[in-house]
């Protein structure tokens, strides 16, 4: 065993094993499910459209992101029992 493996606790090894299994499952899905390519293509198209919008309307994008952040922050604070 090398130093890294010897210092890992059983819990961290369990997490590593779970991540490896999740990665394997995701890879299997992407390679074998016909919907995966359609989802990937759709995601790329949405990303291109979002990039175009941000390039054409940078201030609207910044203000929109700030509004979403403010809303999420205020709802989080209400639920956590803040004053």
ZINORFEN-V419549 format. One record per residue. N is the residue number from 0. NEAR is the number of other ideal C-beta (glycine too) atoms within 8 Angstrom. Layout:
BEGIN
n=N near=NEAR
n=N near=NEAR
END
This chain:
BEGIN
n=0 near=3
n=1 near=5
n=2 near=5
n=3 near=6
n=4 near=7
n=5 near=7
n=6 near=5
n=7 near=9
n=8 near=5
n=9 near=6
n=10 near=6
n=11 near=8
n=12 near=9
n=13 near=8
n=14 near=8
n=15 near=9
n=16 near=8
n=17 near=8
n=18 near=8
n=19 near=8
n=20 near=8
n=21 near=8
n=22 near=8
n=23 near=8
n=24 near=8
n=25 near=8
n=26 near=8
n=27 near=8
n=28 near=9
n=29 near=9
n=30 near=7
n=31 near=6
n=32 near=7
n=33 near=5
n=34 near=6
n=35 near=11
n=36 near=7
n=37 near=8
n=38 near=8
n=39 near=9
n=40 near=8
n=41 near=8
n=42 near=8
n=43 near=8
n=44 near=8
n=45 near=8
n=46 near=8
n=47 near=8
n=48 near=8
n=49 near=8
n=50 near=8
n=51 near=8
n=52 near=10
n=53 near=9
n=54 near=7
n=55 near=5
n=56 near=8
n=57 near=7
n=58 near=6
n=59 near=8
n=60 near=10
n=61 near=8
n=62 near=8
n=63 near=8
n=64 near=8
n=65 near=8
n=66 near=8
n=67 near=8
n=68 near=8
n=69 near=8
n=70 near=8
n=71 near=8
n=72 near=8
n=73 near=8
n=74 near=8
n=75 near=8
n=76 near=8
n=77 near=7
n=78 near=6
n=79 near=6
n=80 near=3
n=81 near=5
n=82 near=1
END
